[in-house]
């Protein structure tokens, strides 16, 4: 009986402590900035795309906490690398930490007080530059010219009513700025504005990202993809 009791207590101990959740830590702006600079964190802005467009911390990727695919999008990130989250004031970050507590991330840092405290302490934000706008109809002939206009051209087929497209937009805005001087062009095409082209290209799912190197299609992505995934693909065809 004594042996059984010891076994039960040991089993209970393991049950309570053997599956401990990953570390979650709230940091002030200075500490948060230090983690960004020293550690290879995955910096995630969980505000809406509209908020993100007004300014973000350099290096951040926008994954909207309010979007239905938030957990699914976060699950694509590397769970071994530290995760750094922030929102406007810290409220959504607390909710996100609870939502992510069982997703297997080893370390999650949170900006205490959000961007309000970040800016109050004198830290700056990046204002994104939008990709080359193509709000008018793009013909097949024009499309052929576009995909040959740079060494690497990234075409983003999307629509204003598409949720994942809205999530992807700030990511591509940032990449457009980052690669503006590196022979990489990012062009957004609205499937409703360019229906004939979209039909000819057999665009059945959006967002659809097509990578053209020297005018030749080399890669395609469907749905929302995080910044690091897109950057890795760019590197594959530019290095």
N, C-alpha and C positions, 0 to 999 in steps of 0.2 A: 504494500500500500504506500509505504514511504517512497519507494522508487517511482511509483506512478505519479505521486504528488510532485516530486522533483522534475519529472519529465513534463508534466503539465505546466509547471511554472516556467520551465525553460522554453517551452513551445509558445507560451503567452508572451514572454519577453521578446522572442524573435518576431512574433506577430506585431508587437507594438513598435519595435525599434529596427527590425531588419529591413523594412521597406520605407525607410525615411525619405521624404520628399527632397528634391534638390534645394540648394541654398537660395534664398530670396533675401535681398538686402536693399534697403532704401538708402540713397546717397544724396548729399547736398550737391549743388552744381559743380563745385570745385572737385569733389571726389568723383562725380560722374564724368567730368571732363578728363580726369586722370585715367579712369578705366578705359575710356575711348582711345586715348593716346597710347597707353602702355599695353593693354591687352587687345587681342584680336576679337573684339566683341561684334556681335550682330546687332547693329543699332536699328531699332524699330520705332517709328513714329506711328502711334495707334489712333491718331486723330482722323477725321474725314479727309478725303482728297481735297475738298474745298479749303479746309484749314491748312493743309499741307502746302498748297499753292501760295499761301501768304508768307511762307518762310519755314525752314526746318533746320535742325542741327546738321552740320556738314557730315556726309556719309550715311545719313539715315535713309531707310526704305519705309515707304508708307504702306501699312496694312491696317485697314480700318476696323477698329474694334466692333463697330456697330454692324459691319457687314456679316451676312449669314455664313460666309465662307471663312470667317476669321480663324477659327481653330484649324480648319483644313489647310489654310495658307501657312499658318505658323508651323504646322506639323512638317512642312517641307524643309524647314530650316535645320541646320546642323545642331543636334541636341548636345553634342560634346563641347561646342564652343559657347562661351558666355553670351547671354542674351541681355541687351540693355533696352529698356522700354521707357517711353515718356509720352505724355499727352499735354493738354493745356494747363491743367491745374493739379493733376495727380489723382483725381477721382476715378477716371477710367483705368488708369494704371493699376490701382488697387483691385478693381473688378477683373482686370485681365490676369493679374497674378493668381487670383482664385481660380479662374477658368483654366489657367495653364499649369496649375499645381500637380496635375496627374498626367501631364504630357511627356514627362521624362527629361526635361531640361535640367542639366546638372547645376547651372548657376544662372540666376536672373537678377540683374541690377535694375533698380527703378529710380527715376529722377524724382526726388521728394519735392512736391510743389509744382512739378511740371515746368513748362516753358515760362510761366509767370515768374517763378523763382530764378530760372536760368537767365532771363533778360534783366531781372532786377539786380542780379549780381554782376552784370556787365558783360555777359557772354553774348555773342552775336549769332545771327541766323543767316542761312543761305536763301536767297530769293531765286527760285528756279527759272530757267529760260525754256520756253516751250519748244517742242520740235517744230520743224518747218511746217507751217500750216497749209493744209490743202482742203479748204472748205468747199471749193468749187469742184465740179465734175472733172475727174481724171480719166482721160481716154486711154485705150490700150496703147496707142502710139506714144502718148505722153509718159505712160508707165514705163515703156521700153527705154525711153530717154532717162527717166529718173534712176532706174536701177543700174545704169551705166555711168552715172554722174560722179561717183566716187569709188574708191577701191572697195569699200564695204558699205552697202546700203541696206538699212533695216526698214522694212515696210511694216507698219502697224495697221492692220484692218480692224476697225472697231465701229462703235456707234455711241451716240450721246445717251441712249437709254440703257446701255449695257453696264451692269454693276461691276463685273470683273474688269471691264475696259476702263472704268473710272478709277479703279484701284491701280491699274497698270500705268495710267497716264502720268502721275507724278514720278514714277520710277523712270519712265522714258524721258520725261522732262529733264531730270537730273543727269541721265546718261548723255542726253543731247548736249548738255553744257560741258560735261566732263570730256567728251570726245570731239568737241567742235573743231579742234586743231589737229586731229589725228586721222584725217582721211576717212572718217566715219560719219555717215549722214543717216539721220532717223526721220522718216516721213510718215505722218499719220494720214490715213485715208478712211473717210467715213463711208461705210458700205451703202448707206442710203443716198448719199450724194453721188456715188459712183456705182450705180447698180449694174450697168453693163459690164464694167471692169470686174466687179465682184463676181458676177455670174461667169464670166469668161475664166476667171481664176479659180472657180469652184470653191468660193469662200462659203462654207456651210456652218462653221463655228467661229465665234469671236470671243475674246480677242485672238487674232491670228497674227503671229509675227513671222515674217519671212526674211531670211538673211541672203543677200546677193553679193557675191564676191566677183568683181570684174564682170558684172552682168549675168552671172550664172547662179541659180538657186543652189545654196549649199546646206541650208538648214531651215527647219520650220518648228515653231512652238505654238501650241494651242492652249488657251486659258491663261490665267494669271501665273506668272513666274517671278520669283524674287529677283532683286537686283543682282545678287551674286551669281545666279544661274545665267542671266543674260550677259553679264560681264565676262564670265568664263567662256561663253560662246564667242563673244567678240574677240577675246584674246586668242582663241583657237584659229581665227581667220585673219588676224592682223600681226601676229608675232612671227 
